[in-house]
């Protein structure tokens, strides 16, 4: 996994359950392309006043409670993979940056 970097965590309750967004802080505001589309790492979704810089234990605990989660960045995705919450073989690479989603049905 990449060296320690700031990772932003944001949680919101929705009618469908807990939505968690996690991103490496340096990905915020970036747009990553892929042959099937693009991913915009917006302040509105990943940042804002509700987002907090979080340590590994807090992020993993949040992901374990999540109904849905979106993760962007090497560190953010790496934490989920190491915790066994995301399968490394299902991680997408967009412009050299990793992206994963977690959905519990």
C-alpha angles and dihedrals in degrees: 000000000000119000120277111298132167111274122194121217126194127178129190133174114230132177086260095052138266115348113199125189121190127179141162105257092235090060093060110114094015128121119214122198132213131174089257096048142295140283121222114201096209130189088228093061106027102023137027130110091307093060119092135190102248140190124236097262093052092048094049092047090051092048091050089057095043124112089194130011136182119200130188130180137040096271097042094049092040091057091054093047093049090049090053093244097114127040110234089219090061096053116113124217116216117183089334094310123110123237131182139170129207122202127177116199 
